[in-house]
Structures are given as structure tokens and as C-alpha cells.
Amino acid sequence: MTKKIKSSLFAKVFLITSVMLLCISLLVFGMLAWLMPQTYSNRLNTILDKRAQDFISELEQVPFSNSGGLFDQFVANTEINSVELYNSGGDWVALPSKEFDNEWKGNIAQTEVTGPGEISPVLSNQYYFSFSDCSDRYTLVVYGEAEQISELQQSFIRVFPIILLLVLAIALVISWLYSRMITKPVLEISRISEKMSDLQLDWTVDEQRTDELGTLGKSLNRLSRNLSTALSDLQNANRKLEADIEHEKELEQARTNFFSAVSHELKTPVTIIKGQLEGMLLGIGAYKDREKYLTRSLEIANTLETMVQEILTISRLETAGPDFKKDCLDCVQIIKSYLSETEDLIAGKDLQIDLNAPPSALIAGNKLLMEKVFSNLIGNAIKYSPQGASIYISVHIEHGQIEFSVENTGSHIPEDSIPKLFDAFYRVEQSRSRKTGGSGLGLYIVQEILYHHGSECMVCNTQAGVKFSFTI
């Protein structure tokens, strides 16, 4: 495409420039060929008129019979071709001159043949005067020699072919140089416009020119930089938007999975309670022992209540976002308070609690939510530790952050289950089965709370047991 534009534009500019230069040159040559002879003719006419006026002045001071010498002297001038004298009646009068040929009569033509094919123009003027010895009015016709004008005209005609060839050659050379100089920046801009149409912005325009094309080049360079920046920002924004959309899809899928799991988890205890109540009302078999099954129904209802509270907690976390209320909390006091509440359970399992913490450790967070984090993590360690195991709780302050960890000994989590621990309703079989009473939402809630506080819970198997930790 650029090559076609180049050939077309260059050819047009070259042709137009060549024709213009040729026409202007020929016009100038024609004007010179016409004006120079005219100018020279006017000059000769002025000289002829001056000499004739001087000659008339002399004739008016002498009688006709004594004017022969003046006529001989006047005709001898190189500017004078011939003279004629007429009386007042218009009749031709022979000149009183011995040298002039008085036998030739008639009107002298205004041109004379100077050579084969060449006609020399002749200048002529008429003057009226009277000799001193009579009052008759005479007419003197003076013809001037204008051979130089003819030679000048012939010179222009002879050099015209040479001038034409020279002008044509110069016009072609100048047109080529001019066309190249004019079309080069235009073709460069055309090439750049093609790249711009394809969103290729890795180009620059030569900014050395100071004319309008140079200004246009600088503007295109600025446009390229601005477009490149805008496209880069747009691409970054597009990638971020795609990531956000993908994240939203994941969240939507997670919500769908969560509500599906909620429906399944709620359906089971509700079905059990319904079956036990119907059995007791109808007095079927073992269900006649109402005290036993009412107690079981109450346990299931308590489990169901706990699950509903945890689901409500998750719902509040999702609706509150990062704008929930935060206070300055002492996490050491929260941990000690929870250990005091679970003294009976700890003593019943003969667990050894090792708390390694400073007197206080302040954090910024929501009191109720952070209490649930510590109670869930420490409660899980107590609940799933075997009889007589040890639990190590550590709170460490470093670089203005609180590092918390809780490790219970005597049990491990299968490695393939560790990535799924924080999924909603996920339970590890064997040591963490449904028999322990867990809903499968505790660690999910812990992770969500820490996420809203800018942290994340980590879990790993240690040589002695299982360790949960986070930094806030």
C-alpha cells in the first residue's frame, strides 16, 4: 500500500512541478524575446528623434540651396538609413546633396532585405519645418537603421532550441529533487498512519524539521506515547477486570457450593429429629422410651442451633465487608479467658497446656470475631487431642505484628486433607469424624475472619502433632 502511495504521489508532484517549471521558464523566455527588442527599438527611436530634431534646427537656419552639406552629414550617421523631403503640396523634392542619389524616387519601404530570408525593420519619423529663405512648409521623413533589433530577434530564435533543452533538463532535475523532498515526510507519515491503524506504536517521527511537517511529527510522537500509555493502562485494567470477574465467578461458585452444602447439612439433623418425634408420637418400638430419644433430639437440636449460628456469622462476614467495627484487643487476655472457661474439659482429658506469651499483645480487630478465632483454634486443639496430650500455645511480637500458633500433640492430619481443611463443611474422617460433634464450619469461619483482618491461617503437621498459626 505504501509503495503504491509513494509511486502515485511522487509521480503527481514530479509531473506538476516539471510542467510548472517548464511553463514559467518558457514564459520568461518569451517575455524576454518580446521585451528586449522593444526596449532596444525604443532606445534607437529616441536617438533617431534627437538627431532629427537637431538636424531640423540646423535646416531652419540656412536657405534651401545651402543645405546640401547638412543633408550629406546627417545621412552619413550610422543610425540613419535614408531621408525623404516633401514640399507643402506633398510632392517629393530632390535633396540638395551631391552624394545622395536624387535619381531614385518613390516611397521608401519601412523594411529592407539584409540577407536571404532575413528582413530588417526600419524606424521612421516625420518632421515639419521651413528653410530660412522661404515660407513654404516642408516635410522631412527620416528612416532609421534597426538592423540590431533584427539581429537580437534572430538570436533569440536561434538559441530557443538550446534554451528549451536546457530548461527541460533543469526542470526535470529540480522537479525530481523537489518531489523527493516534499513526498518523503508525507510518505513517512503515511507509513506511520498504517502502523497506527494496526495499533503498532513502536515508532518515532524525525523531529529535526521546524516547519509544519516537523510540528506534525512531534504531535504524532506525543500521540504515540499517549496512546501507548493509554493502551497499557487499558490492558492492565482489562486484566484486572478479567481477574475480578474470575474471582467473582469463583465466589459465586463458592456461594453456590456453600448453600448446597448448607442445605445438605441442615437436612440431615432435621430429618433425624423429625423421625424421632414421629416414632415417639406413634410409640413405635424403641421410640416408646421417650426420655432417651427426647434427650437425643435435644442434642441434635443443639447441634443444629450451633450450625445456624455459624451460618449467620458467615453471612454477617460477607455482608459487613472490611468496614466492620475494630477495637484495640489484648489477644493474651482473650486466650487466658478461654482457657479458664475450658478448665473442666482440659482437666477431664488430662491435657498439658504450655502458654508462651508476653503479659499483653495488642491487636486491632473486632472483639467478637477474634474471640471466635482463638476459641475455635484452641478448642479444636483441645477437642481433637488424645488423652494426656500436650498443647503448646505461643504468642510472639515481632516488627509490630503478632504471631500466634497452637500445636496439639498425639495426632496428625492426612496430607491430602490439609488443603481442604478450610472448606465449608469439610471433615477429616477418622480422628475428626461427625461423632466429635463438629459442623465442619469452624475452620472455614476462622479463615474468613482472618481474611477480613488481612491475615491467613496456616496449618501443618509437625513431628509431634498438628500446628495452626497466623500473623496479624
Secondary structure, 3 states (H helix, E strand, C coil): CHHHHHHHHHHHHHHHHHHHHHHHHHHHHHHHHHHHHHHHHHHHHHHHHHHHHHHHHHHCCCCHHHCHHHHHHHHCCCCEEEEEEECCCCCEECCCCCCCCCCCCCCCCCEEEEECCEEEEEEEEEEEECCCCCCCCEEEEEEEECHHHHHHHHHHHHHHHHHHHHHHHHHHHHHHHHHHHHHHHHHHHHHHHHHHHCCCCCCCCCCCCCCHHHHHHHHHHHHHHHHHHHHHHHHHHHHHHHHHHHHHHHHHHHHHHHHHHHHHHHHHHHHHHHHHHHHHHHCCHHHHCHHHHHHHHHHHHHHHHHHHHHHHHHHHHHHHHHHCCCEEEEHHHHHHHHHHHCHHHHHHCCCEEEEECCCCCEEEECHHHHHHHHHHHHHHHHHHCCCCCEEEEEEEEECCEEEEEEEEECCCCCHHHHHHCCCCCCCCCHHHCHHHCCCCCHHHHHHHHHHHCCCCCEEEECCCEEEEEEEC
